[in-house]
Amino acid sequence: MEGIGVRTPLIATEVRGEPVYIKAECLQRTGSFKLRGAWWRLSSLNETEKRAGVVAFSSGNHAQGVAWAASRLGMPALIVMPSDAPAAKVAGTRASGAEIVFYDRLTECREEIAARIAADRGAVLVPSFDDPWIVEGQGTAGLEIVEQYREATGHDVQRIVVCCGGGGLSSGISLGAPDAEIVVAEPDGWDDMGESLRRGEIVPVQPHPPATACDALQTLRVAELTFGVLKARGATGVSVSEAEVADAMRFAFERLKIVAEPGGSVALAAALAGKVPLDGTVLLVSGGNVDPAKFQALTA
């Protein structure tokens, strides 16, 4: 990632009167950690594959990461995005030159749409989390956390709390920081990774899940790959309410001077709500791509 992505800062702060560190991936290029996995995957393609281009599916952050990486590598990219994707994420994806195909997340399957387009074009399909290259790329954030925490404190990080949708970031970090406890954070009603880890088998999101502002974490079923890695590492999970997410966004803005999107705030939300221990802990703020009007409404 050197020369491509940003070595995002590890910010010292206090939560509930205790010291804790924030890994600000919202300050990564394209506004989220997703660039890490996208660049690692796309840069591995051979020249024939690069000419054919890539197809991805995403609510926005993976879309922007893939679009940015594709533009820098000189390859075409098409992204399948939900019709209700945040305008900021759609604009960011288009700004890197990617073609967009919209779908209805309630009635259509994005994986099927993307696979069909990729097959028709002879393009490479780039999943948002169910891919070893993607997981490895996200793991560079874990490597940085280990180094930065040791530099800042002289100790090894004990625990990393990670925002979780499909589990690409959390499983990658668990590999990049193998000696740290991993806790995944999800919105209430969408905590399928946490429930899967508790039961020891993959459990999908239940029918008719509650509405959530965390568009980046609305994954209906995690992958065998990401679940398997986290299960083997003994990861655990917590979930947070919509009010707790809004509190975290407000805290990040007022105390840390960073803009965090709802889905990127759930780890911080769990800490503020007293749902995770803070001693020796790093919290991921994993994305900052949020429409201004939505940000204002949630943090007012």
Secondary structure as UniProt FT lines:
FT   TURN            2..4
FT   STRAND          10..15
FT   TURN            16..17
FT   STRAND          18..24
FT   HELIX           25..27
FT   HELIX           29..31
FT   HELIX           34..42
FT   TURN            43..44
FT   HELIX           47..52
FT   STRAND          54..57
FT   HELIX           61..73
FT   STRAND          77..82
FT   TURN            83..84
FT   HELIX           87..95
FT   TURN            96..97
FT   STRAND          99..103
FT   TURN            105..107
FT   HELIX           110..121
FT   STRAND          124..126
FT   HELIX           132..153
FT   STRAND          159..163
FT   HELIX           168..176
FT   TURN            178..179
FT   STRAND          181..187
FT   TURN            188..189
FT   HELIX           192..199
FT   HELIX           215..217
FT   HELIX           224..232
FT   TURN            233..234
FT   STRAND          236..240
FT   HELIX           242..251
FT   HELIX           252..256
FT   HELIX           263..265
FT   HELIX           266..272
FT   TURN            273..274
FT   TURN            279..280
FT   STRAND          281..285
FT   HELIX           292..299
//
